[in-house]
Amino acid sequence: MTALVPARPADLAALAALMAGPAPVRFIAGGTDLLLSRRQLPREGLLVDLTAVEGLAGIETGGSDIVIGGATTVAALEVHAGLADRFPALAQAAAECGSVQIRNRATIAGNIANAAPAADLVPVLALAEARLRLVMPGGGRAEVALGDFSAGSGAVIAHVVLPGEKLLPRSAFVKLGPRRDLTISRLNMAAMGEFADGRFGALRLVAGSLGPRPVRLTRAEAALAGRPLAAAPLADFLGALSAEVDAAIPERTSRAWKRQAICGVGLDLIARLCGLSPRGAPFDEVS
Ligand SMILES: Cc1cc2nc3c(=O)[nH]c(=O)nc-3n(C[C@H](O)[C@H](O)[C@H](O)COP(=O)(O)OP(=O)(O)OC[C@H]3O[C@@H](n4cnc5c(N)ncnc54)[C@H](O)[C@@H]3O)c2cc1C
């Protein structure tokens, strides 16, 4: 009888050597998705634990790009001061992933590779146009855009790169689920933009749980970009958000409630982006 054999490489060279070998290879990091899904768990071959690979965990925010190791835990993303300073949306999304126990085990690359529509980190990474540095099945290296990563490719995500030139000064994340806390997203949104003297500059918006992959909300961006934070642009923004839902999930039964729910999520998100209360003017006038 064949069996599942565990392996725990200590560095990228040892990992690449395992990947170049003849045995089928599957990977595990925190195990918070893999161990709970009998369907995913392989029965034979090598099960490679990525958590001991040197250099695969850690966050560098000092250079032009932000570079995050694939085995970095969600808890580490939540508390990293440099990340909270340069890209708060990712720290905010991390803070809302599951419980403390889950965040202490779960990793950023596991969230990407698990490819769940409700994943909380993935829309934020899409917002930043993240790139993935991969170790390929033969042991070679490659770099791809987040959207071009195929979860079944057998590649290891070694690092997640947030290109410095894409980052805008403000960012924020908001999620909505069936419970107030410890909830899986039924809808989430991330925003990144410029806001000064009561007026928006450039603005980017991405929604998750609105299809299999994150959806860029260009209509809603156009409703606010370059305009003041006032009731009329916000009303246009809410109309555009509902239109985004109609376009993304025209046939889904969830369309009816999501086209309303996205308005509340959107107002909370803009308030958070601008550092304001969602219950203050001008949000009150359009709620
Ligand atoms: C109770 C509970 C609550 C949760 N709440 C949330 C939540 O609120 N928001 C949310 O987004 N998620 C949530 N999750 C899902 C899960 O915690 C995340 O998706 C987590 O980031 C997965 O990371 P992991 O390291 O545990 O992945 P694992 O379970 O170790 O692996 C998941 C998949 O990713 C692959 N993989 C892991 N690392 C790599 C790598 N470096 N390169 C390539 N492939 C890799 C594995 O082979 C496997 O296919 C929850 C899970 C549980 C059990």
The ligand as a MOL file (V3000), in Angstrom:
LIG
                    3D

  0  0  0     0  0            999 V3000
M  V30 BEGIN CTAB
M  V30 COUNTS 53 58 0 0 0
M  V30 BEGIN ATOM
M  V30 1 C -12.7690 28.2740 11.3520 0
M  V30 2 C -12.1640 28.8940 10.1110 0
M  V30 3 C -12.3970 30.2330 9.8660 0
M  V30 4 C -11.8470 30.8390 8.7240 0
M  V30 5 N -12.1100 32.1620 8.5120 0
M  V30 6 C -11.6200 32.7430 7.3980 0
M  V30 7 C -11.9060 34.1200 7.1490 0
M  V30 8 O -12.5900 34.8060 7.8960 0
M  V30 9 N -11.3940 34.6700 6.0050 0
M  V30 10 C -10.6290 33.9370 5.1290 0
M  V30 11 O -10.1930 34.4860 4.1190 0
M  V30 12 N -10.3570 32.6440 5.3460 0
M  V30 13 C -10.8270 32.0270 6.4550 0
M  V30 14 N -10.5710 30.7110 6.6760 0
M  V30 15 C -9.8200 29.9360 5.6750 0
M  V30 16 C -8.3060 29.7650 5.9240 0
M  V30 17 O -7.9520 29.9860 7.2690 0
M  V30 18 C -7.4760 30.6680 5.0000 0
M  V30 19 O -7.8040 30.4410 3.6440 0
M  V30 20 C -5.9710 30.4820 5.2240 0
M  V30 21 O -5.3070 31.6270 4.7550 0
M  V30 22 C -5.3860 29.2420 4.5720 0
M  V30 23 O -3.9930 29.1890 4.8630 0
M  V30 24 P -3.2810 27.8600 5.3830 0
M  V30 25 O -1.8330 28.1980 5.5320 0
M  V30 26 O -3.9380 27.3130 6.5710 0
M  V30 27 O -3.5070 26.8890 4.1320 0
M  V30 28 P -3.4310 25.2880 4.1120 0
M  V30 29 O -4.6650 24.7130 4.6650 0
M  V30 30 O -2.1340 24.8190 4.6520 0
M  V30 31 O -3.4190 25.0770 2.5270 0
M  V30 32 C -4.5280 25.4880 1.7270 0
M  V30 33 C -4.1740 25.2380 0.2480 0
M  V30 34 O -3.1080 26.1130 -0.1280 0
M  V30 35 C -1.9810 25.3550 -0.6060 0
M  V30 36 N -0.7960 26.0910 -0.1730 0
M  V30 37 C -0.4500 26.4730 1.0870 0
M  V30 38 N 0.6730 27.2140 1.0600 0
M  V30 39 C 1.0480 27.3080 -0.2450 0
M  V30 40 C 2.1240 27.9510 -0.9230 0
M  V30 41 N 3.0810 28.6850 -0.2830 0
M  V30 42 N 2.1870 27.8400 -2.2630 0
M  V30 43 C 1.2490 27.1270 -2.9450 0
M  V30 44 N 0.2170 26.4920 -2.3730 0
M  V30 45 C 0.1180 26.5970 -1.0280 0
M  V30 46 C -2.1450 23.9630 0.0080 0
M  V30 47 O -1.5130 22.9920 -0.7690 0
M  V30 48 C -3.6640 23.8120 -0.0050 0
M  V30 49 O -4.1160 23.4140 -1.2780 0
M  V30 50 C -11.0710 30.0830 7.8170 0
M  V30 51 C -10.8290 28.7270 8.0820 0
M  V30 52 C -11.3650 28.1390 9.2020 0
M  V30 53 C -11.0780 26.6870 9.4810 0
M  V30 END ATOM
M  V30 BEGIN BOND
M  V30 1 1 1 2
M  V30 2 1 2 3
M  V30 3 2 2 52
M  V30 4 2 3 4
M  V30 5 1 4 5
M  V30 6 1 4 50
M  V30 7 2 5 6
M  V30 8 1 6 7
M  V30 9 1 6 13
M  V30 10 2 7 8
M  V30 11 1 7 9
M  V30 12 1 9 10
M  V30 13 2 10 11
M  V30 14 1 10 12
M  V30 15 2 12 13
M  V30 16 1 13 14
M  V30 17 1 14 15
M  V30 18 1 14 50
M  V30 19 1 15 16
M  V30 20 1 16 17
M  V30 21 1 16 18
M  V30 22 1 18 19
M  V30 23 1 18 20
M  V30 24 1 20 21
M  V30 25 1 20 22
M  V30 26 1 22 23
M  V30 27 1 23 24
M  V30 28 2 24 25
M  V30 29 1 24 26
M  V30 30 1 24 27
M  V30 31 1 27 28
M  V30 32 2 28 29
M  V30 33 1 28 30
M  V30 34 1 28 31
M  V30 35 1 31 32
M  V30 36 1 32 33
M  V30 37 1 33 34
M  V30 38 1 33 48
M  V30 39 1 34 35
M  V30 40 1 35 36
M  V30 41 1 35 46
M  V30 42 1 36 37
M  V30 43 1 36 45
M  V30 44 2 37 38
M  V30 45 1 38 39
M  V30 46 1 39 40
M  V30 47 2 39 45
M  V30 48 1 40 41
M  V30 49 2 40 42
M  V30 50 1 42 43
M  V30 51 2 43 44
M  V30 52 1 44 45
M  V30 53 1 46 47
M  V30 54 1 46 48
M  V30 55 1 48 49
M  V30 56 2 50 51
M  V30 57 1 51 52
M  V30 58 1 52 53
M  V30 END BOND
M  V30 END CTAB
M  END
